[in-house]
Amino acid sequence: MSDRSVVRFRRVVATAYAYLDARRAEINDLNVYPVADGDTGDNMARTMYAVLVELDRIAEEEGEEVDRNDVVHAVARAALMGARGNSGVILSQIVRGAAEYLATRPGDLISPALLSSSLSSAADAAYESVRNPPEGTMLPVIRGMANSASMQLARLPDANRVLPAGLTQEQQDEILAAALEFITEAGRVA
C-alpha cells in the first residue's frame, strides 16, 4: 500500500489489536452489560483482528494500486463480518465511522486533527447503531475519547495539528503517538 495514510491506518489498527489482545481478560472481567458473559474483550479483539486481516489482504492483492474508498468499504465490511456479540458489532460501527471520515480526506495524512474528527465520527456512528444507548458501556468511552481528542487538539500548536510538509515519517509518528497516548489514557479513565 503506497498511500501513507493507509499504511499509518494499518499500523494504528495493528496497535489497537495488540492492545486489545493483551488486555482481553481484563476487558472480559469488566463485561457486565447486557449480560455478564465475560466475552467483551474476546469479541472486540476478534473484530479488530478481522480488520487487520482485511488490510493485509488488500496490501497483498492490490499492492500499491489501492483506492482509499475501497479500503474504507472493505474495512467496514470486515469489521462487521468479523464482529462477535454486541461489543463486536458496536466496535465495528466505531471502525466504520472512523474509516468513513478518514476517506473524506484523500491525500491528507492521518494527523491529530484528522484523528480527532474521525473519533467524533466514530462515536456518532456507534451511538446511532444502538437504539437506547446505555451508560456504562464502550459508548461513553468512545465519546469521552473523542471529546478528549478535541480538547487536546485545541491545545496543540498549529504545526502539530495537521502535520505540515517537511516532517519526516518519524516526526509525524511521534506527533501522532503523543495524541494517541493522550486519547488512550482518556479511554482508560472513562
C-alpha positions as CSV (number, residue, x, y, z in Angstrom):
1,M,0.0,0.0,0.0
2,S,1.6,3.2,-1.1
3,D,-0.9,5.7,0.4
4,R,0.9,6.8,3.6
5,S,-2.3,7.3,5.4
6,V,-3.5,3.8,4.7
7,V,-0.1,2.4,5.9
8,R,-0.5,4.5,9.0
9,F,-4.1,3.4,9.5
10,R,-2.9,-0.2,9.3
11,R,-0.3,0.5,12.0
12,V,-2.9,2.0,14.2
13,V,-5.2,-1.0,13.7
14,A,-2.3,-3.4,14.4
15,T,-1.5,-1.5,17.6
16,A,-5.2,-1.4,18.7
17,Y,-5.4,-5.1,18.1
18,A,-2.3,-5.9,20.1
19,Y,-3.5,-3.7,22.9
20,L,-6.9,-5.4,23.0
21,D,-5.5,-8.8,22.7
22,A,-3.1,-8.2,25.6
23,R,-5.9,-7.0,27.8
24,R,-8.7,-9.4,26.8
25,A,-9.0,-10.9,30.2
26,E,-9.2,-7.5,31.9
27,I,-11.9,-6.4,29.5
28,N,-13.8,-9.7,29.8
29,D,-13.8,-9.1,33.6
30,L,-15.4,-5.7,33.1
31,N,-18.2,-7.1,31.0
32,V,-21.5,-6.8,32.9
33,Y,-23.9,-5.3,30.3
34,P,-26.3,-6.5,29.0
35,V,-25.3,-10.0,30.3
36,A,-22.2,-10.7,32.4
37,D,-21.0,-13.4,29.9
38,G,-17.3,-12.3,30.1
39,D,-16.6,-12.2,26.4
40,T,-16.4,-8.5,25.5
41,G,-12.6,-8.5,25.3
42,D,-12.6,-11.6,23.1
43,N,-15.3,-10.2,20.8
44,M,-13.5,-6.8,20.4
45,A,-10.2,-8.4,19.7
46,R,-11.7,-10.7,17.1
47,T,-13.3,-7.7,15.4
48,M,-10.0,-5.8,15.2
49,Y,-8.2,-8.9,14.0
50,A,-10.7,-9.2,11.2
51,V,-9.9,-5.6,10.1
52,L,-6.2,-6.3,10.3
53,V,-6.5,-9.4,8.2
54,E,-8.5,-7.5,5.6
55,L,-5.9,-4.7,5.5
56,D,-3.2,-7.3,4.9
57,R,-5.3,-9.0,2.2
58,I,-5.7,-5.6,0.4
59,A,-2.0,-4.9,0.6
60,E,-1.2,-8.4,-0.8
61,E,-3.8,-8.4,-3.6
62,E,-3.9,-4.8,-4.6
63,G,-0.4,-3.6,-3.7
64,E,0.3,0.0,-4.5
65,E,-2.9,0.5,-6.5
66,V,-5.2,0.7,-3.6
67,D,-8.1,3.2,-3.5
68,R,-8.8,4.7,-0.1
69,N,-12.6,4.4,-0.6
70,D,-12.2,0.7,-1.4
71,V,-10.2,0.3,1.8
72,V,-12.9,2.1,3.8
73,H,-15.6,-0.2,2.4
74,A,-13.5,-3.3,2.8
75,V,-12.5,-2.4,6.4
76,A,-16.1,-1.6,7.4
77,R,-17.3,-4.8,5.9
78,A,-14.5,-6.9,7.6
79,A,-15.3,-5.3,11.0
80,L,-19.0,-6.1,10.7
81,M,-18.5,-9.6,9.3
82,G,-15.8,-10.3,11.9
83,A,-17.8,-8.9,14.8
84,R,-19.0,-11.2,17.6
85,G,-21.5,-10.2,20.2
86,N,-22.9,-6.8,20.9
87,S,-19.4,-5.4,21.7
88,G,-18.0,-6.6,18.4
89,V,-20.9,-5.1,16.4
90,I,-20.6,-1.7,18.3
91,L,-16.8,-1.7,17.7
92,S,-17.4,-2.4,14.0
93,Q,-19.5,0.7,13.9
94,I,-16.8,2.7,15.6
95,V,-14.3,1.4,13.0
96,R,-16.8,2.2,10.2
97,G,-17.4,5.7,11.4
98,A,-13.7,6.5,11.8
99,A,-12.8,4.9,8.4
100,E,-15.6,6.7,6.6
101,Y,-14.4,10.1,7.9
102,L,-10.8,9.3,7.0
103,A,-11.8,8.6,3.5
104,T,-13.4,12.0,3.1
105,R,-9.9,13.5,3.3
106,P,-8.0,11.9,0.4
107,G,-4.4,12.9,0.3
108,D,-4.4,14.1,3.9
109,L,-2.1,12.3,6.3
110,I,-3.6,11.0,9.5
111,S,-2.8,13.7,11.9
112,P,-4.1,14.8,15.3
113,A,-6.8,17.0,13.6
114,L,-7.9,14.2,11.4
115,L,-7.8,11.7,14.2
116,S,-9.9,14.0,16.4
117,S,-12.6,14.4,13.7
118,S,-12.6,10.7,12.9
119,L,-13.1,9.8,16.6
120,S,-16.1,12.1,16.7
121,S,-17.4,10.4,13.6
122,A,-16.8,7.0,15.2
123,A,-18.6,8.0,18.3
124,D,-21.6,9.3,16.3
125,A,-21.7,6.1,14.3
126,A,-21.6,3.9,17.4
127,Y,-24.3,5.8,19.2
128,E,-26.5,5.8,16.1
129,S,-26.2,2.0,15.9
130,V,-27.8,1.4,19.3
131,R,-31.4,2.1,19.9
132,N,-31.2,3.1,23.5
133,P,-27.5,3.8,24.2
134,P,-26.8,2.7,27.8
135,E,-24.2,4.3,30.1
136,G,-21.5,2.0,31.5
137,T,-20.6,0.5,28.1
138,M,-18.0,1.3,25.5
139,L,-20.3,4.0,24.0
140,P,-19.5,6.7,26.6
141,V,-15.8,5.6,26.5
142,I,-15.5,6.4,22.7
143,R,-17.4,9.6,23.3
144,G,-15.0,10.6,26.1
145,M,-12.1,9.7,23.9
146,A,-13.4,11.9,21.1
147,N,-14.1,14.8,23.4
148,S,-10.6,14.4,24.9
149,A,-9.1,14.4,21.4
150,S,-10.9,17.7,20.6
151,M,-9.8,19.3,23.8
152,Q,-6.2,18.2,23.3
153,L,-6.3,19.4,19.7
154,A,-7.3,22.9,20.8
155,R,-4.1,23.0,23.0
156,L,-1.7,21.8,20.3
157,P,0.5,24.3,18.3
158,D,-0.7,24.6,14.7
159,A,2.3,22.6,13.5
160,N,1.3,19.6,15.5
161,R,-2.4,19.6,14.4
162,V,-2.1,18.9,10.7
163,L,1.5,17.6,10.2
164,P,2.9,20.2,7.9
165,A,5.0,19.3,4.8
166,G,8.7,18.6,5.5
167,L,8.3,16.5,8.6
168,T,10.0,13.1,8.5
169,Q,7.9,9.9,8.9
170,E,9.4,9.6,12.4
171,Q,8.4,13.1,13.4
172,Q,4.9,12.6,12.1
173,D,4.7,9.3,14.0
174,E,5.9,11.0,17.2
175,I,3.2,13.7,17.0
176,L,0.5,11.2,16.3
177,A,1.8,8.8,19.0
178,A,1.6,11.6,21.6
179,A,-2.0,12.3,20.6
180,L,-2.9,8.6,20.7
181,E,-1.4,8.2,24.1
182,F,-3.5,11.1,25.5
183,I,-6.6,9.7,23.8
184,T,-5.9,6.1,25.1
185,E,-5.5,7.5,28.7
186,A,-8.8,9.3,28.3
187,G,-10.4,6.0,27.3
188,R,-8.8,4.2,30.3
189,V,-10.1,6.9,32.7
190,A,-13.6,6.7,31.1
